Amino acid sequence: MHTRDYRLDKAKGLLILLVVLGHFLEQMSGWVRDSSSVLLTAIYSFHMPAFILLAGITAKSTKLLDRILVFVVLVATAQPIYRYWVAWVDTVPDTDLTEPYWITWFLLAMVWWFLLLPLVERFPKTMLAASITIGIFGGVLSHIDYALTIGRAMTFFPFFVIGKLYGMRLLRWAGGLGIPQKVGLSVLSVLPIVAFCAYEVHHRWFYGAQGFEFFDASVPYGAAVRAGLLASALLTTIVLLAWSQHLPDFLIVVGQRSLAIYLLHGLIVKGLDEPLNEFAGATNEPVAILSCIVASVIVTAVLTWSPFERGIRWYSSTVAGWLARVLRAPFPNRAKTGRRELRPQSSGAKAHQRDTHAVDRAGEPADQMAPRGGTGAPPRGGMALTSSRSSGPPM
């Protein structure tokens, strides 16, 4: 038995709700209306970086092939479903097969990050420095954008690495702050968001896909913008971790089933494309924003129905298991023994191991968006006992 940290589930529950809200706002009001643009800026300035940092917290390199194949199966399945769906609802989809369609980019990005995970564990300090450098200066490679989601994977890679190496320490430190300190951090995190709105930072900077040339930005300016976005997102994520223990308990279930919510809500948003546009044109902005909030809450609540999550996990883990057996077939001895070559570790890697038990106690992987486990409210302090065994996909 080990303890499960429900603060991660609560944080993910709030983040997935913001993901749904952000997509409804984009579809209905977009970035052109003043109030919705401010709200979208606040959401997009941190929600995916925070999600990715949570993914890094419990990412593990054990059964690495299985974990990677789960994401491969999900992205390979979601791509045609989304493309055929939007074509059916009279929206012309992007037909470039090298570009993951819309929200499916995150699934492919997880494949790239997991492929690099052994290096992060083996050379933590080097990979941290490399990830930050890539995240800030990767924009010089302007020809790399949405193709194979490499641009976004590079931009958001620092958050995955930070989550893996320091996520639990950040959670313990931020959660242990007093209320005045948390309020102070919260106020501080709002300042850069205000600056983004005041200087009308192009919303595509938050997407992390395009390079500096797209924005007609010089390398120093582009690097400064990306560094500012990285620092702002990290600060806001720390604020989220600080307040996570105070979030309502119903977000636990939402966080635990966020994989299904993430994959399925986009079909609803795209299916309502025409009605949302008509409604937005016939009403004022405050009503449109309120309608998006209500719709987001309803859609999120409906998609927390457990069969959605169980079905997606069963399908992805089953198919990934078949593929893994096929790939391991030429190496029966290695698959049977499962031996790993022992190598000397760097001092940074040894220091990183100090957080191993804390990560194991954090619950099932946030790296897969929706950890499994109990769905009841946690005992006081946000911790609960849960079995160390887990069923379902090694996601």
C-alpha positions in Angstrom: 0.0 0.0 0.0 1.1 3.6 -0.6 -0.5 7.0 -0.4 -2.0 8.9 -3.3 -1.7 12.6 -3.5 -5.1 13.9 -4.5 -3.7 17.4 -5.0 -2.4 16.3 -8.4 -5.9 15.1 -9.4 -7.5 18.3 -8.3 -5.0 20.4 -10.2 -5.6 18.3 -13.3 -9.3 18.5 -12.9 -9.2 22.3 -12.9 -6.8 22.3 -15.9 -8.9 20.1 -18.0 -11.9 22.3 -17.3 -9.9 25.2 -18.5 -8.9 23.3 -21.6 -12.6 22.7 -22.5 -13.5 26.3 -21.7 -10.6 27.7 -23.8 -11.8 25.6 -26.8 -15.4 26.8 -26.4 -14.3 30.4 -26.2 -12.1 30.1 -29.2 -14.9 28.5 -31.2 -17.5 31.0 -30.1 -15.8 34.3 -29.4 -12.3 33.8 -30.6 -9.4 36.2 -29.8 -11.0 39.2 -31.5 -13.4 40.2 -28.7 -11.8 42.1 -25.8 -13.1 40.3 -22.8 -12.8 36.8 -24.3 -9.3 37.6 -25.5 -8.2 38.5 -22.0 -9.7 35.3 -20.6 -8.1 33.2 -23.3 -4.8 34.9 -22.7 -5.0 34.0 -19.0 -5.9 30.4 -19.8 -3.4 29.8 -22.6 -0.6 31.4 -20.8 -0.3 28.4 -18.5 -2.8 25.6 -18.9 -0.9 23.3 -21.2 2.5 24.0 -19.6 1.0 23.1 -16.3 -0.5 20.0 -17.7 2.8 19.0 -19.1 4.6 19.7 -15.8 2.1 17.4 -14.1 2.8 14.8 -16.8 6.5 14.9 -15.9 5.9 14.5 -12.2 4.9 10.9 -12.4 6.5 9.9 -15.8 8.4 6.7 -15.5 10.8 4.9 -17.8 9.7 1.4 -16.7 7.8 -0.4 -19.4 8.8 2.4 -21.6 7.8 0.7 -24.9 4.3 0.0 -23.6 3.8 3.6 -22.4 5.0 5.0 -25.7 2.8 2.7 -27.8 -0.3 3.7 -25.8 0.2 7.3 -27.0 1.0 6.1 -30.5 -2.3 4.1 -30.6 -4.2 7.1 -29.3 -2.9 9.6 -31.7 -3.2 7.1 -34.7 -6.8 6.5 -33.7 -7.8 10.1 -32.9 -6.4 11.5 -36.1 -8.8 9.9 -38.6 -11.7 10.2 -36.2 -11.3 13.9 -35.9 -10.7 14.5 -39.6 -13.7 12.5 -40.7 -15.8 14.0 -38.0 -15.1 17.6 -38.9 -15.6 16.8 -42.6 -19.0 15.3 -41.7 -20.1 18.5 -39.8 -19.2 20.5 -42.9 -15.9 21.8 -41.8 -12.9 21.4 -44.2 -10.2 19.6 -42.2 -6.5 20.1 -42.7 -5.4 17.2 -44.9 -1.6 17.4 -44.1 -1.1 14.0 -42.5 2.3 15.1 -41.1 0.5 17.6 -38.8 -1.5 16.1 -35.9 -5.0 17.5 -36.1 -5.8 20.1 -33.5 -5.7 18.7 -29.9 -4.1 15.5 -31.0 -0.7 17.3 -31.0 -0.4 16.6 -27.2 -0.5 12.8 -27.7 2.3 12.8 -30.2 4.4 15.3 -28.1 4.1 12.8 -25.2 5.7 10.2 -27.5 8.8 12.5 -28.1 9.1 13.4 -24.4 8.9 9.8 -23.3 11.6 8.8 -25.8 13.8 11.3 -24.1 12.8 10.3 -20.6 15.8 7.9 -20.0 18.2 10.7 -20.9 16.4 13.0 -18.5 16.8 10.4 -15.7 20.4 9.6 -16.6 21.6 13.2 -17.1 19.1 15.4 -15.2 21.1 18.6 -15.0 22.3 18.5 -18.6 18.8 17.7 -19.9 17.3 20.5 -17.8 19.7 23.0 -19.3 19.2 21.6 -22.8 15.5 21.6 -22.5 15.4 25.3 -21.5 17.8 26.2 -24.3 15.7 24.3 -26.8 12.4 25.8 -25.5 13.7 29.4 -25.7 15.9 29.3 -28.8 14.1 26.6 -30.8 12.2 29.3 -32.6 15.2 30.0 -34.8 14.2 26.8 -36.7 11.3 28.5 -38.4 10.7 25.6 -40.8 9.8 23.4 -37.9 6.2 24.3 -36.8 3.2 22.0 -36.7 4.9 19.1 -38.6 4.9 16.0 -36.3 4.3 18.5 -33.5 8.1 18.9 -33.2 7.8 22.7 -32.7 5.5 22.4 -29.7 7.4 19.5 -28.3 10.5 21.6 -28.3 8.8 24.7 -26.8 7.1 22.8 -23.9 9.9 20.3 -23.2 11.2 22.3 -20.3 8.0 21.8 -18.4 8.1 18.1 -18.8 11.7 18.0 -17.6 11.0 20.3 -14.6 8.0 18.2 -13.6 10.1 15.0 -13.8 13.1 16.4 -11.8 11.5 18.9 -9.4 7.8 18.5 -9.6 7.2 16.9 -6.3 9.6 19.2 -4.5 7.7 22.2 -6.0 4.4 20.6 -4.9 5.7 20.1 -1.3 7.2 23.6 -1.1 4.3 25.5 -2.7 1.7 23.5 -0.7 3.6 24.3 2.6 3.4 28.0 2.1 1.2 30.1 4.3 -1.9 31.8 3.0 -0.2 35.3 2.8 2.6 33.8 0.8 0.2 32.1 -1.6 -1.8 35.2 -2.1 1.5 37.1 -2.8 2.5 34.5 -5.4 -0.9 34.7 -7.0 -0.8 38.4 -7.3 2.7 38.2 -8.8 1.6 35.6 -11.3 -1.1 38.0 -12.6 1.4 40.7 -13.5 2.9 39.0 -16.6 -0.6 38.1 -17.9 -1.6 41.7 -17.6 1.5 42.6 -19.6 0.7 40.1 -22.3 -2.8 41.7 -22.6 -1.5 45.3 -22.5 1.2 44.7 -25.1 -1.2 42.6 -27.2 1.1 39.6 -27.5 0.0 37.5 -30.5 -2.0 34.5 -29.2 0.0 32.2 -31.4 3.0 32.7 -29.1 1.1 30.7 -26.6 0.6 27.8 -29.0 4.4 27.3 -29.1 4.4 26.0 -32.7 5.6 28.8 -34.9 9.2 30.0 -35.0 10.4 33.6 -34.8 10.2 34.2 -38.5 6.4 33.7 -38.4 6.1 36.7 -36.0 8.7 38.7 -38.0 10.7 38.7 -34.7 14.5 38.9 -34.4 16.2 36.2 -32.5 16.9 38.3 -29.3 13.3 39.5 -29.2 11.8 36.1 -29.9 14.0 34.5 -27.3 13.0 37.1 -24.8 9.3 36.5 -25.5 9.6 32.8 -25.1 11.7 33.2 -21.9 9.0 35.5 -20.5 6.2 33.0 -21.4 8.2 30.2 -19.9 8.8 32.1 -16.6 5.1 33.2 -16.4 3.7 29.8 -17.0 6.0 28.2 -14.4 5.1 30.8 -11.9 1.3 30.3 -12.5 1.8 26.6 -12.3 3.5 26.9 -8.9 0.5 29.0 -7.8 -1.8 26.2 -9.0 0.2 23.7 -7.0 0.1 25.9 -3.9 -3.7 26.2 -4.0 -4.4 22.6 -5.1 -5.1 21.3 -1.6 -7.8 24.0 -1.3 -9.6 23.1 -4.5 -13.0 21.4 -4.2 -13.1 17.6 -4.0 -15.3 17.1 -7.1 -12.3 18.0 -9.2 -10.6 14.7 -8.1 -12.9 12.6 -10.3 -12.5 15.1 -13.2 -8.8 14.9 -12.9 -8.7 11.1 -12.8 -10.8 10.9 -16.0 -9.3 13.8 -17.9 -7.9 11.6 -20.7 -11.5 10.9 -21.9 -12.5 14.5 -21.4 -9.5 15.7 -23.4 -10.0 13.3 -26.3 -13.8 13.5 -26.5 -14.7 17.2 -25.8 -13.1 18.3 -29.1 -15.7 16.3 -31.0 -18.5 18.1 -29.2 -16.9 21.5 -29.7 -16.3 20.9 -33.5 -19.8 19.4 -33.8 -21.3 22.6 -32.4 -19.2 24.8 -34.6 -22.0 26.3 -36.7 -24.5 26.8 -33.8 -21.8 28.4 -31.7 -20.9 30.9 -34.4 -24.6 31.7 -35.0 -25.2 32.2 -31.3 -22.1 34.4 -30.9 -23.2 36.6 -33.7 -26.7 37.0 -32.2 -25.7 37.9 -28.6 -23.4 40.2 -26.7 -20.0 39.2 -25.4 -20.8 38.7 -21.7 -23.6 36.3 -22.5 -21.4 34.5 -25.0 -18.7 34.0 -22.3 -21.2 32.9 -19.7 -22.6 30.4 -22.1 -19.2 29.0 -22.8 -18.6 28.6 -19.1 -21.9 26.8 -18.6 -21.3 24.6 -21.7 -17.8 23.7 -20.5 -19.0 22.6 -17.1 -21.8 20.5 -18.6 -19.6 18.8 -21.2 -16.9 18.1 -18.6 -19.4 16.7 -16.2 -20.9 14.4 -18.9 -17.5 13.1 -20.0 -16.5 12.1 -16.5 -18.8 9.1 -16.9 -16.5 6.3 -16.1 -17.2 4.0 -19.1 -15.6 6.7 -21.4 -12.3 6.6 -19.5 -12.3 2.8 -19.0 -13.1 2.2 -22.7 -10.4 4.4 -24.0 -7.8 3.0 -21.6 -8.8 -0.6 -22.4 -8.7 0.0 -26.1 -5.3 1.8 -26.1 -3.6 -0.6 -23.6 -4.9 -3.7 -25.5 -3.7 -2.6 -28.9 -0.5 -1.3 -27.5 0.1 -4.7 -25.8 -0.4 -6.5 -29.1 2.1 -4.1 -30.8 4.6 -4.5 -27.9 4.5 -8.3 -28.2 5.1 -8.0 -31.9 8.0 -5.7 -31.5 9.6 -7.8 -28.7 9.2 -11.1 -30.6 12.6 -10.9 -32.3 14.2 -10.5 -28.9 12.7 -13.3 -26.8 15.6 -13.6 -24.3 15.7 -9.9 -23.5 12.0 -9.8 -23.2 12.0 -12.8 -20.9 14.7 -11.6 -18.6 14.0 -7.9 -18.7 17.6 -7.3 -17.6 18.9 -3.8 -17.7 22.5 -2.8 -18.1 23.9 -1.2 -15.1 25.8 2.0 -15.7 27.5 4.5 -13.4 25.2 7.4 -12.6 26.1 11.0 -12.6 25.9 12.9 -9.3 22.8 14.7 -10.7 21.1 11.4 -11.3 21.8 10.2 -7.8 20.4 13.4 -6.4 17.3 13.0 -8.5 16.6 9.6 -6.9 15.9 11.2 -3.6 12.4 12.1 -4.9 11.6 8.6 -6.2 9.4 7.6 -3.2 7.6 10.9 -3.3 6.8 10.4 -6.9 5.5 6.9 -6.3 3.2 8.3 -3.6 1.8 10.9 -6.0 -0.6 8.3 -7.5 -0.9 6.9 -10.9 0.7 8.8 -13.8 -0.1 12.4 -14.4 2.0 11.8 -17.5 -1.1 10.1 -19.0 -3.5 12.9 -18.1 -5.8 10.8 -16.0 -4.4 8.7 -13.2 -6.4 5.8 -12.0 -7.4 5.0 -8.5 -10.2 5.7 -6.0 -12.7 8.4 -6.9 -13.9 9.3 -3.4 -13.0 12.4 -1.5 -9.6 12.3 0.1 -9.0 12.3 3.9 -7.8 15.4 5.5 -4.6 16.7 3.9 -5.4 15.5 0.4 -3.8 12.0 0.8 -5.3 8.6 0.7 -4.2 5.0 0.9 -4.3 3.2 -2.4 -2.9 -0.1 -3.6 0.5 -0.1 -5.1 -0.8 -2.4 -7.8 -2.6 -0.8 -10.7 -4.8 -2.2 -13.5 -5.3 -0.9 -16.9 -2.7 0.5 -19.3 0.7 1.5 -18.2 0.0 5.0 -19.4 
